[in-house]
């Protein structure tokens, strides 16, 4: 009897440890240092633009801003940088970066566009990134609610902007698309989603498979770890399901050559969405790199979209 209990206890301990290790490996946050802010994959899709992106990041980081902080629904302090337009009635863009990235890296292209257009810009540091609190990111589950809290802040404190546009890249794109299915204030006029995944499960299966690991088993441990240690269910990040409830105009961006988040994920979201929508894709662009591959084409479309919504 003793040995049965002993073995059972050790199996339970091994199970919990495995869940934590898998969950931690997949979803622990990053407190970006100087090196990580300027890190880019060493591939042909990124190399031609690396110098331009680095220079843009350095320039944007030196611009004056107001540091903003809010409290999330689960009592985490989240930080953002607010760049106010001289025209206080100009649109306000709230920007959300991607998985283990940084607001400066992911906004390197569109930051310049929004600045030249005279828009106000709020760069959000997602939970568990940079100064924002939290040990784990949640692939959109809690980030969706964080987005709603940033909108609430803008409603109460940036009142003169006549319209609010939500913009996100990669996981940030999934974040803003997830929020589309919630009740949004009248001032939120449109959403811009760049290279978003359609669900946490799908993108994790894709990444786990590329690592030559069993997708179902590893995802089970990650998901269970989320339930145990962060009180989240990753299956809740289902963009297409959220879009069934949405009515807001959405501008989708994705490249068919995206090797990280497959193009079909945005394509499925676009095709399933029954309301006001547009789609832009650049040829031969890497993940989140459409701006640099077709600046004129994308900026022309974005300008028209923001003006009309």
C-alpha positions in Angstrom: 0.0 0.0 0.0 2.8 2.4 0.9 4.4 1.9 -2.5 1.2 2.5 -4.3 0.7 5.8 -2.5 4.4 6.7 -3.0 4.2 6.1 -6.7 0.9 7.9 -7.1 2.2 11.0 -5.3 5.3 11.0 -7.5 3.2 10.7 -10.6 1.1 13.6 -9.5 4.2 15.7 -8.8 5.7 14.8 -12.2 2.4 15.8 -13.9 2.3 19.2 -12.2 6.0 19.8 -12.9 5.6 18.8 -16.6 2.6 21.2 -16.9 4.5 24.0 -15.4 7.6 23.5 -17.5 5.6 23.4 -20.7 3.5 26.4 -19.8 6.5 28.4 -18.6 8.5 27.5 -21.8 5.7 28.6 -24.0 4.2 31.6 -22.2 6.6 33.2 -19.8 7.0 36.9 -20.5 10.1 38.9 -21.4 11.5 42.1 -19.9 13.1 43.4 -23.0 16.7 44.5 -22.8 18.6 46.6 -25.4 19.7 43.5 -27.3 16.2 42.0 -27.7 14.6 45.2 -28.9 16.9 45.2 -31.9 16.8 41.4 -32.6 15.5 40.3 -36.0 15.5 36.8 -37.6 18.5 36.3 -39.8 16.6 35.5 -43.0 16.2 37.0 -46.5 12.8 38.4 -45.6 14.2 40.6 -42.8 17.8 41.3 -43.7 17.2 43.9 -46.5 15.2 46.1 -44.0 17.2 45.6 -40.8 19.2 48.8 -41.0 16.1 50.9 -41.7 14.2 49.3 -38.9 17.0 49.7 -36.4 17.3 53.4 -37.3 13.5 53.9 -37.0 13.5 52.3 -33.6 16.4 54.4 -32.3 14.7 57.6 -33.6 11.2 56.7 -32.2 12.6 55.8 -28.8 14.1 59.3 -28.5 10.8 61.1 -29.2 9.1 62.8 -26.2 6.2 60.9 -24.7 4.0 60.7 -21.6 4.3 57.4 -19.6 0.8 56.0 -18.9 -0.1 53.2 -16.5 -3.3 51.5 -15.9 -4.5 48.6 -13.7 -5.7 45.4 -15.4 -8.8 43.5 -14.3 -6.5 41.1 -12.4 -4.7 44.0 -10.7 -1.5 44.1 -12.8 0.1 47.5 -13.6 0.4 47.9 -17.3 2.5 50.6 -19.0 2.2 52.5 -22.2 3.8 55.5 -24.0 1.5 58.3 -25.2 2.6 60.5 -28.2 0.0 63.3 -28.4 -0.7 65.0 -31.7 -0.6 68.8 -31.9 -4.1 68.4 -33.2 -5.9 67.1 -30.1 -9.0 66.1 -32.3 -6.8 63.8 -34.5 -7.5 60.1 -34.4 -5.9 58.1 -31.5 -4.2 54.9 -32.5 -3.8 52.3 -29.6 -1.0 49.9 -30.7 -0.5 46.4 -29.4 2.7 44.5 -30.1 3.2 40.7 -30.5 4.4 37.6 -28.7 7.7 38.3 -26.8 8.3 41.4 -28.9 8.4 45.1 -28.1 6.1 48.0 -29.0 9.0 49.8 -30.8 10.1 46.9 -32.9 6.6 45.9 -34.0 5.5 49.5 -34.7 8.8 50.5 -36.5 7.1 51.1 -39.8 3.6 52.4 -38.9 4.9 54.6 -36.2 6.3 56.9 -38.8 3.1 56.8 -40.8 0.9 57.7 -37.9 3.3 60.4 -36.9 3.3 62.0 -40.4 -0.5 61.8 -40.5 -0.7 63.8 -37.3 -2.4 61.1 -35.3 -2.0 60.6 -31.6 -0.4 57.2 -30.7 -0.5 55.1 -27.6 2.1 52.3 -27.6 1.1 49.6 -25.2 3.5 47.3 -23.4 1.6 44.1 -23.2 1.4 42.2 -19.9 4.6 40.4 -19.0 6.6 42.6 -21.4 8.9 45.5 -20.6 7.7 47.3 -17.4 4.2 45.8 -17.5 3.5 43.4 -14.7 2.7 39.7 -15.0 4.9 36.6 -15.2 3.0 35.1 -18.2 1.4 36.3 -21.4 -1.8 34.6 -22.3 -2.1 34.6 -26.1 -5.1 37.0 -26.1 -7.2 35.6 -23.2 -6.3 38.3 -20.7 -4.8 40.7 -23.3 -8.3 41.1 -24.7 -9.5 42.5 -21.4 -6.3 44.6 -21.1 -7.2 46.1 -24.4 -10.7 47.1 -23.1 -9.0 48.7 -20.1 -6.7 50.8 -22.4 -9.8 51.9 -24.3 -11.5 52.8 -21.0 -8.4 54.9 -20.1 -8.6 56.7 -23.5 -12.3 57.3 -23.0 -11.7 58.9 -19.6 -8.4 60.7 -20.3 -7.9 61.4 -24.0 -11.3 62.8 -24.6 -10.6 65.2 -27.5 -9.6 62.6 -30.1 -12.6 62.3 -32.4 -12.0 58.6 -33.1 -10.0 55.7 -31.7 -8.4 53.0 -33.9 -7.1 49.7 -32.4 -4.0 48.4 -34.1 -2.0 45.2 -33.5 0.7 43.0 -34.9 0.8 39.2 -34.5 -0.5 38.4 -31.0 -1.3 42.1 -30.8 -3.5 41.6 -33.9 -5.2 38.7 -32.2 -5.7 40.9 -29.1 -7.5 43.7 -31.0 -9.6 41.2 -33.0 -10.6 39.4 -29.8 -11.8 42.8 -28.4 -13.9 43.4 -31.5 -16.5 40.9 -30.2 -16.9 42.9 -27.0 -19.1 46.0 -26.4 -16.9 48.9 -27.6 -17.5 52.6 -27.0 -18.9 54.7 -29.9 -15.5 56.4 -30.4 -13.8 53.2 -31.4 -14.3 53.3 -35.1 -12.0 50.7 -36.6 -9.5 47.9 -36.1 -6.2 47.2 -38.0 -4.9 43.6 -37.6 -1.5 42.7 -39.0 -0.4 39.1 -39.2 -2.8 37.8 -36.5 -3.3 34.2 -35.6 -6.8 32.8 -35.5 -6.5 30.8 -32.3 -3.9 30.0 -29.6 -4.4 26.3 -30.2 -3.7 26.6 -34.0 -0.6 28.6 -33.8 0.8 26.5 -30.9 0.2 23.3 -32.9 2.0 24.9 -35.8 5.1 25.9 -33.7 5.2 22.6 -31.7 5.0 20.6 -34.9 7.9 22.6 -36.3 9.9 21.5 -33.3 9.2 17.9 -34.1 7.3 17.4 -30.9 3.8 15.7 -30.4 1.4 18.6 -30.9 -1.6 17.3 -29.0 0.4 16.1 -25.9 2.5 19.3 -25.6 -0.5 21.5 -26.1 -2.4 19.5 -23.5 0.4 20.2 -20.9 0.6 23.9 -21.9 -3.2 24.4 -21.7 -3.4 22.5 -18.4 -0.5 24.5 -17.0 -2.5 27.7 -17.9 -5.5 26.4 -16.1 -3.6 25.5 -13.0 -1.0 28.3 -12.7 -2.6 31.3 -14.5 -6.4 30.5 -14.3 -6.8 30.7 -18.1 -8.1 28.4 -20.8 -6.1 29.0 -24.0 -9.0 27.6 -26.0 -10.8 30.9 -25.3 -8.5 32.6 -27.8 -10.8 31.9 -30.7 -10.7 34.9 -33.0 -13.3 33.7 -35.5 -15.8 33.0 -32.7 -15.3 36.6 -31.3 -15.7 38.0 -34.8 -19.2 36.5 -35.0 -20.2 39.1 -32.4 -18.4 42.0 -34.0 -19.8 44.8 -36.1 -16.8 47.2 -36.3 -14.9 47.9 -39.6 -11.7 45.8 -39.7 -8.6 46.2 -41.9 -6.7 42.9 -42.2 -3.0 42.8 -43.2 -1.0 39.6 -43.9 1.6 38.2 -46.3 1.2 35.0 -48.1 4.9 34.4 -47.5 4.6 34.7 -43.7 6.6 31.8 -42.3 5.6 32.3 -38.6 1.8 32.9 -38.6 0.4 31.3 -41.7 -1.5 33.5 -44.2 -4.6 31.3 -44.1 -5.3 32.3 -40.5 -6.0 35.9 -41.4 -7.7 34.7 -44.6 -10.1 32.5 -42.6 -10.9 35.4 -40.2 -11.5 37.7 -43.1 -13.7 35.3 -45.0 -15.8 34.5 -41.9 -16.3 38.1 -41.0 -19.7 39.3 -42.4 -19.4 43.1 -41.8 -17.2 46.0 -43.1 -13.8 44.7 -43.9 -10.7 45.1 -46.1 -7.7 43.0 -46.8 -4.2 44.0 -47.8 -1.3 41.7 -48.5 2.2 42.5 -49.7 4.2 40.1 -51.9 7.3 38.4 -50.3 6.8 40.0 -46.9 8.0 38.4 -43.7 5.9 38.2 -40.5 4.6 41.7 -39.8 6.8 43.2 -42.5 4.2 44.3 -45.1 4.9 47.9 -44.5 8.5 47.6 -45.5 7.7 45.6 -48.6 5.0 47.9 -50.0 5.0 51.2 -48.1 3.1 53.3 -50.6 0.4 50.6 -51.2 -0.3 49.9 -47.5 -0.1 53.5 -46.4 -2.5 54.7 -49.1 -5.0 52.0 -48.1 -4.6 52.6 -44.3 -5.1 56.4 -44.8 -8.3 55.8 -46.7 -9.6 53.3 -44.2 -8.9 55.5 -41.1 -10.5 58.5 -42.8 -13.7 56.7 -43.8 -14.5 54.8 -40.6 
